[in-house]
Amino acid sequence: MPGVVLGDDVEVGEDSLIHPGVVVYSRSSLGARVIVHAGSVIGSDGFGYAEQGGARAKIPQVGNVVVEDDVEIGACVTIDRATFGSTVVGRGTKIDNLVQIGHNVTIGEGSILVAQSGIAGSTRLGRAVVLAGQSGAAGHLTLGDGSIIGAKSAVLQDLAPGSFVVGHPAVDHHEWKRSSCGPSPVSSAGWGRPGGRLRRHARASPRARRGPGGRRCAGGDNGGEMSEQTDLLDIRKILGILPHRYPFLLVDRIVAMEAGRRVVGIKNVTFNEPFFQGHFPGNPVMPGVLIVEAMAQVGAVLLLQGVPDREHKLVYFAGIDRARFRRPVTPGDQIRFEVEVLKLRSRSARLRGEAFVDGVLVAEAELFSSMVDRDGGDSGRGAE
């Protein structure tokens, strides 16, 4: 290819493809079936300097880069050579455009690095790690197998295998979701606007959703951000919205709500729940169908909150999809339901809900709902 520069003692495996403008520095090794797109630089010096006599002295970079088989490297990627030893890109790894990989980094097999992500020197990635766009990892860290780093996130500490982190600094995605704040709750004349579409409100960035020092946002009107409040909708207000009554009212409190988009509700599970008498004697477990029912009731609060004649309306189940139950819910647990709107029309909605206990996901599902007149509902569907 025109403009390709291969330094001394470079090894290139069979069936590899190097596009124009690629520079591969001396002693670098590319395995079989490697693809390198235009403008990438492999094996340039790592960024290493030491204080010496009040000046910055360059640390010699005498290692190399090893790219294993079946790796694809996007355009304008830079992979620095090791100070000593090798910078290694594992077999089957896929690297998007504009990615920076520092000296002595090791990337495990089958990893994915999305555009504008970066890894500082001497960090080790396990197998099948994913760095989303514009994310980064500091130096001298270990990111366990299967870790996922969300977009625009900064990893500043080691990650256990299977971690899913988001934010700056990156934290577990459940913790980030609990601490995030969005726009203030607003009322709505109905589920949808004319034409069945809602005007979407601008959502604050993850960094903007925390207050000074990383604290959760405070209550009240704070310039368009929504905070979690323990008394946003207490049980008395919920009774004024939902038609359900004991023993089938399964939501105790609404702590956050963004009209037409998102709601967070709480269910306190006690041994006095009537279903524990038979499910199961001596081993009380909350039925999964009732967890989904409670999730749907939280969603129904969101959907009915802005309906002016809601006392004449019912929200019915129209379908349940992708329901998963991750762990049992038992007496003493507090379930936190996070429900968001996926699609909203004038008389129907598709929602996605997640249920957490102590920050651990216990259940999730997609819910399809239909709003009907209370005196003329479709008896073929189940009321939420």
N, C-alpha and C positions, 0 to 999 in steps of 0.2 A: 504493500500500500504506500502511496506517496506521503512523504513527510514523516514516516515512522523512523524513530531513532532507537537502536538497540545497542546498549553499552557492551563492554568487554565481558565475556564469559556469561552472557545471558542465555538461559535455557528456555525454549518454547516447546511445549508438548504437541503431539500430533493433533490435527484437525482443529487447531486454535485459530482464531480470527482477530487480527489487530487492525483497527480502523485508522484512517489518516490522522496525523498529528499526535500520535501517542509516543511518549518517551519512556523507555524502560532503562533504568540505570544499571550499571555493572553489577554482575554476580546475582541479579534477580532471577527467580525461577518461576515460570508459568507452566502449569500442568496441562493435561490433555483437555481439549474441547473448551478452552477458555475463550471468552469473548471480551475484548477491551474496546470501548467506544471512543470516539474522537476526543482528543485533547487531554486525555488522562496522563498522569505522571506517576510512575511506579518506581520506588527506590530512591527518591530524593532524600537529602539529609533530614533527619529528625530535628525538631526545634529544641536544641539543648545548649545552654550557656551556664557558665559558672562565674561567680564574683572573683575577680583577680586584680588586686591593686587598684581598686576603685573603678574597674572597667569590666565589661562583659566579655569573657573569653569563651570562644566556641569549643564545645566538647566534640571531639572527633566521633563520627558515626561510621563504624567499621563493619557493621552487620549487613544484612540483606533483607529482601522480601521474598517470601515463598507464597505463591498463589496455587492452591491445590486444584484438582480436576473439577471441571464442570462449573466453574465460577463465571459469572457475568458481571462486568464492571462498567458502569454507565459513563457518560461523557463528563469530562472535567473533574474526575475523581483524583485525589492525591493520596498515595499510600507511602508513608515515610519508612525508610530503612531503619533497622534496629541499631541502637548504639553498639551492642554486642549481641550475637545470636541472630534471631530472625523475627521479623514481623510476619505473622502467618494469617492468611485468609483461608478458612477451612473449606473443604469440598462442598460443592453445591450451593455456596453462599451467593446471594444476589444483591448487588449494590446499585442503587439508583444514581442519578446524576448529582454532581456537586457535593460529594461526601468526602470528609477528611478523616483519615485514619493515622493516628500518631505512631511514633516509634515504639517498637517492642510490644505492640498490641497483638493479642491472639484472638481470632474470631472462630468460634466453633462451627462445625458442619451445619449446613442448611439454614444459616441465619439470613435475615433480611434487614438491609439498611436503606431507609427511604431518604429522599432528596434532602439535602442541606443538614443532614445529621453529622455528628462528629464524635470521635472517641479520642480522648487524650492518652498520652503515652503510658505504656505498661499495664493497661487495663486488659482483663481477660473476659471474653464472652464465652459462655457455654454453648451447647448445641441449640439450634433453632431459636435463637434470640431475635427479637424484632425491635428495631429502633424506628419509630414513626418520624414523619417529616419534622425537621428543625429541632430534633431532640439531641441531647448530648450526654456524655458520661465523662466525669472527671477522671484524673489519672490514678493508677495503682489500685483499681477496684476489681472486684470479681462479680460478674453478672451471671447468675445461675442459669442452668438449662431451661429453655422455654420461657424466659422472662420477656415481658412486653413493656416497652417504654412508650407512653402516649406522646402525641404530637406536642412540640414546644415544651418538652419536659427536660429537667436537668437532674441527672442522677449524681448524687454526692456521697453515696455510701454503698457498701456491698448489697447485692440483692440475692435472696434465697431463690432456689429453683422454683419456677412457676409463678414468680411475682408478676403483678400487673400494676404499674405505678404511673401516676400522672402528676403534673404540677411542677412548680419551681420554688423550693426544691421538691423533687418527686416523692410522693407518698403513695400508699396503697390507694387504688382507685375508689374503693368504698369510703375510705376516710375522706378523700378529696370531695366525693359527692356529698357526704354529710356536711362538710364545712363550706360548701359552695353557696353563694347567694346570687339570686337573679333579680329581675325587675319586681317592683312592688305589686301585690295583688290588686287587680282592678276588676270592676264589675262589667258584666256583659248582658246585653238584652236577650241573648239566646246562645245556643251552642255555636252558631256560625254567623258570618256576615252574609249579605246578599251575594248569591252565587255560591254559597257554601264554603267560603274561604275566610280565614282569619287574617287580619293584618298582624304580621309577626313583629314582636318587640325585639329590639336589639338586646342580645345577651352579653353580659359582662364577660371579659376574659377571665380565665382561671385565677390569674394574679389579682385582678380587681375584685374578686369575690371575697377576699380576706381583708380585714381591717389592719391597722398598724400592728406590727409584731406578729402577724399571721393569725390574729384572733378572728372569730366569727363576727359577721356584721351585726351591729346592734339593731334593735327594733325601731319601728316608726318610719317616718319618711326620711330616707337618706339619699336623696338624689336619684331615685329610680332603681335602687337595689332592694331585693327582698331578703329579709332575715327570717330565721326560724324563731317562732315565739310559742311558748307553751300554751298560750290561751288564744291563739288566732281564731279557732272555732272550738269551743268546749262542747260538752255533751248536750247541753240545752240548745245550742245553736244547731248542732247536727240533727237533733230531733225535729227542728223546724224546717230542715231541708229534705231528709230522708223519710220515707213512709215506714221503714222498718221499726219494729219494737221488740222487746224482750220476748223470747230468748234469741231472736235472730238479728238483732242489731250488733254488728261485729266491729265497729270502729268507735273509739273512745274520744279521740281528739284529733284535730287537724292542726299541724304545726307550721305548715308553709303552703302557700298556694300562689300560683301565677295563672290568672284567668285564661282558660282556653288552652293551656300548655302543660301545666305540671302541678302536682299536689303531693304532699307528704302527710301521712296519717299514722296514728298510733293505735294499737290494740294491746291492752294488758290482759294476758292470759292467766286466769286463776283456776285453782282446783274446783271452784264452785260452778264452772261451766257445765251445763247439763249434759253435753255430749261425752264428758269424761266418765260418766256412769257406765257406759257400755263400750267405750273406745279408749283404752281397753282396761278391764278390771285388773287392778294391781300394776298396770303399766300405762298410765295415761298419756296419750299422744293426740294432739289436735289433728282431726281429719284434714287431709290435703285439700279436699273439695271445699272445706270451710275456710281454709287459708285463701284460696282463690276467690271465694265469696266475699271475704273481708276486703281483699284487694279491689274487687269490683265495687264494693260499697264506697271505698275511698275515692275511686274514680267517679262514681255517681255523684258524690258531693261536688267534685269539680265541675261536672257537666250540668248539674241542676242549680248551682250557686247563682248564676246570673239569669236564670229563667224567671220572668216576673210572675207567671201563673203556675209555678212548680207544684202547688198543692193539687193541681188537676193533671199532673203528669206522672208517668212511671218510666223508669229506665229498665229495659229488659236485656237479658243476655241474648245475643244473636249468634255467639260462637266463642270458643276457646281454642287457642292454638299455641303450640310450642310450650306447653306447661311442663315444668320440671320441678321436682322436689328434692332438695339437696341434703336436708337433715331434719330430724324430728323437731317439732315444737311441743314443749311440755309446760305444765303449770309453773308459774313464776317467770316465764319468758315475757318480754315486751317485744312485740313485732312492730317493726317500722316499715311501712309500705311507701314506696316511691313509685308514683304512677305518672306517666307522661303520655301526651296525645301524639299519636302517629298520623292520624288522619281525622279531620273533623268536617262534618257536613251538617245541614240544618237539623236533621233528625237521626243521624247515625254517627258513630265514632268508632275508631280503632285505637286501642290503648295498649301500652306496654307497661307491665307492673313488675316490680321486684320487692321481695320481702326479706328483711334482715333481722337477725337477733344478735345483739352485741357486735354489730358490724360484719357479721358473717351472713352471706347469702343463703337463705333457706328455701326459697321458692321463687319462681318467675313464670310469667305467662303473657301471651297476647290475648286481649279481650276485645270482642266485637259487641257493641251495644246499640240499642235502638230505643228512641224515646217515643212513647205513645201516650194518647189521652187515657187518663185513669179509668174512665167509664167505657172506653172502647178499645182496650188493648187487645193485642193478638194473643189469644190463649195458648197458641202453639209454642210460645217462647217462655223461658224462665225469667222471672223478675229478679233483678239484682237486689 
